């Protein structure tokens, strides 16, 4: 058997997330079914991490062990055809047997698109929350995120978390003619973390919270207000980075 890393793009709208779940359609589940049908044997696809229901990916990474004599071009052509129009394996690379898509990942990068006005054509990949009154404060909030913080106040409880610490390498908002786009890179992300950072930052920019409120949430002060969550549809996993060999 040989190990391959795969870069996968998908529209998360019709899926209940990446990870296989009972009685639910997931990205991992559809891909494993397609591989198994062609190879006539079970295939275990290991992703770098989960994405929640409705979250999209431009650069999800997974690894898989396949027979040494497999024709990868033909195999992936078949898998992409069977997996459906909302999933596509873009590239593959043969890697060392020890490579692990999750444990070897150094950073993950996400983007989130907040529309300035209703965008029917892009509704499935953006969120229109209403008027952003003070866009300048978006980057004031983003600047507070750099470095290591405990993001317990910006995440959903998950009993599998051994820690709620994350180190943020980059966090910024970029303005285009049609949207405010949040970009963030970290060593790890907690469940719902990016969506809560976006939703709370937007609440600040709309005048519902202050930057001080945002900082109190980040500092886990007892008097802090509750963080707000943005919908899943605007969130895209853009890239996963690994140590270069």
C-alpha positions in Angstrom: 0.0 0.0 0.0 1.1 3.6 -0.7 0.0 6.7 1.1 -1.3 9.8 -0.8 -2.3 13.2 0.4 -5.3 14.8 -1.3 -6.5 18.4 -1.6 -10.3 18.6 -1.8 -12.7 21.3 -2.6 -16.4 21.2 -1.7 -19.6 23.1 -1.3 -20.6 22.4 2.2 -24.3 23.4 1.8 -25.7 19.9 1.2 -23.5 18.2 3.8 -23.7 17.6 7.5 -20.0 18.5 7.7 -16.9 16.6 6.8 -16.8 13.7 9.3 -18.9 10.5 8.8 -22.0 10.5 10.9 -24.9 7.9 11.2 -27.8 8.7 9.0 -26.3 11.8 7.5 -24.7 12.8 4.2 -21.1 14.0 4.8 -18.1 14.8 2.6 -15.9 12.1 4.0 -18.7 9.5 3.7 -19.4 10.3 0.1 -15.8 10.1 -0.9 -15.2 6.8 1.0 -18.2 5.3 -0.7 -16.9 6.3 -4.1 -13.4 4.9 -3.4 -14.8 1.7 -2.1 -17.1 1.2 -5.1 -14.2 1.5 -7.5 -11.6 -0.4 -5.6 -14.1 -3.0 -4.3 -12.6 -2.7 -0.8 -13.1 -0.4 2.2 -11.0 2.8 2.2 -10.2 4.9 5.3 -9.9 8.6 4.5 -8.3 10.7 7.2 -9.0 14.4 7.1 -6.9 17.1 8.7 -9.9 18.1 10.8 -13.6 18.5 10.8 -15.7 21.2 9.1 -19.2 21.7 10.4 -22.4 21.4 8.5 -22.6 24.0 5.8 -18.9 25.0 5.9 -17.1 25.0 2.6 -13.5 24.1 1.7 -11.1 25.2 -1.0 -8.2 23.3 0.4 -9.3 20.5 2.7 -6.4 17.9 3.1 -6.8 14.2 3.7 -4.6 11.2 3.4 -5.5 7.7 2.2 -3.7 4.4 1.8 -4.2 2.8 -1.7 -2.9 -0.3 -3.5 0.6 0.2 -5.0 -0.5 -0.6 -8.5 -3.4 1.8 -8.6 -3.7 4.2 -11.5 -4.3 7.4 -9.6 -5.5 9.4 -12.6 -8.2 6.9 -13.5 -9.1 6.3 -9.8 -9.6 10.0 -9.0 -11.5 10.6 -12.2 -13.9 7.9 -11.1 -14.1 9.0 -7.5 -14.9 12.6 -8.6 -17.6 11.4 -10.9 -19.3 9.2 -8.2 -18.9 11.7 -5.4 -21.2 14.3 -7.1 -21.0 17.8 -8.2 -20.4 19.4 -4.8 -17.1 17.6 -4.1 -13.9 17.5 -6.1 -10.4 16.1 -5.4 -8.2 18.7 -7.0 -4.7 17.3 -6.6 -2.9 14.4 -5.1 0.7 13.6 -3.9 2.4 10.4 -2.9 3.8 10.9 0.6 5.8 9.0 3.2 4.0 6.3 5.1 4.3 8.2 8.3 2.5 11.3 6.9 -0.6 12.2 8.8 -3.0 14.8 7.5 -4.2 15.9 10.9 -1.2 15.5 13.2 1.4 16.8 10.8 -0.6 20.0 10.0 1.2 23.2 11.2 -1.5 25.8 10.5 -5.0 26.1 9.0 -6.3 29.2 7.2 -10.0 30.2 6.9 -11.8 33.0 5.2 -15.3 34.4 5.9 -17.2 36.7 3.6 -19.6 39.3 5.0 -21.6 41.0 2.2 -22.2 44.7 2.3 -25.6 44.3 0.7 -27.8 41.3 -0.2 -26.1 39.1 -2.8 -28.5 36.5 -4.2 -25.9 35.0 -6.5 -23.5 34.5 -3.6 -25.9 33.9 -0.8 -24.6 30.3 -0.3 -21.0 31.6 0.4 -21.6 34.9 2.2 -23.6 36.4 5.0 -25.4 39.7 4.9 -26.0 40.8 8.5 -27.2 44.3 7.7 -25.4 47.6 7.7 -21.8 47.7 9.0 -21.7 51.1 10.7 -18.1 51.2 11.8 -16.0 48.9 9.6 -12.8 50.3 11.0 -13.3 48.5 14.3 -13.3 45.1 12.5 -9.5 45.2 12.3 -9.3 46.6 15.9 -10.9 43.4 17.0 -8.7 41.3 14.7 -5.5 42.9 16.1 -6.4 41.7 19.6 -6.4 38.0 18.4 -2.7 37.7 17.4 -0.6 35.4 19.6 -1.8 32.7 22.0 -5.2 33.0 23.7 -7.7 30.9 25.4 -10.7 30.9 23.0 -13.1 29.2 25.4 -15.4 32.3 25.2 -15.5 32.0 21.4 -16.2 28.3 20.9 -18.8 25.6 21.5 -18.1 23.1 24.3 -16.4 20.0 23.0 -15.6 17.2 25.4 -12.8 16.1 23.1 -10.8 19.3 23.5 -7.7 18.8 25.6 -7.1 22.5 25.6 -8.9 25.6 24.4 -5.7 27.5 23.6 -4.9 28.5 20.0 -2.1 30.5 18.5 -3.2 33.0 15.9 -0.5 33.8 13.3 -2.6 36.1 11.1 -6.0 37.8 11.5 -7.3 40.6 9.4 -10.3 42.0 7.6 -10.0 43.1 3.9 -12.6 45.3 2.3 -13.7 44.8 -1.3 -16.3 46.7 -3.3 -18.9 44.1 -2.3 -17.8 42.5 1.0 -15.7 42.5 4.1 -13.5 39.4 4.1 -12.1 38.0 7.3 -8.8 36.0 7.0 -7.4 34.0 9.9 -4.5 31.5 10.2 -3.9 29.5 13.4 -2.2 26.3 14.6 -5.7 24.9 15.6 -9.3 26.0 15.7 -12.0 25.1 18.1 -15.6 24.2 17.1 -17.5 27.3 16.0 -14.5 29.5 16.8 -14.2 31.4 13.5 -17.9 31.9 13.2 -18.1 33.4 16.7 -15.1 35.6 16.1 -16.8 36.9 12.9 -20.3 37.2 14.5 -19.0 39.1 17.5 -16.7 41.4 15.4 -19.7 42.3 13.3 -21.8 43.0 16.4 -19.0 45.5 17.4 -19.0 47.1 14.0 -22.8 47.4 14.1 -22.6 49.2 17.4 -24.1 46.4 19.5 -20.9 45.7 21.4 -17.7 47.7 22.0 -14.1 46.7 21.3 -13.7 46.6 25.1 -16.5 44.0 25.2 -14.7 42.0 22.6 -11.5 42.1 24.6 -13.3 41.1 27.8 -14.6 38.0 26.0 -11.1 37.2 24.8 -9.7 37.7 28.3 -12.5 35.4 29.7 -13.6 38.0 32.2 -16.7 37.0 34.2 -18.6 40.1 33.3 -18.1 39.6 29.5 -21.1 39.4 27.2 -21.8 36.3 25.3 -20.1 35.9 21.9 -22.3 35.9 18.8 -22.1 33.3 16.0 -22.2 34.0 12.3 -23.9 31.4 10.0 -21.8 28.5 8.5 -22.4 29.4 4.9 -19.8 32.2 4.7 -16.9 30.1 6.1 -14.3 28.5 3.8 -11.3 26.4 4.8 -8.8 27.9 2.4 -5.5 26.1 3.2 -3.7 23.7 5.5 0.1 24.1 5.8 2.7 21.4 6.5 6.4 21.3 7.1 8.3 21.3 3.8 10.6 18.3 3.3 
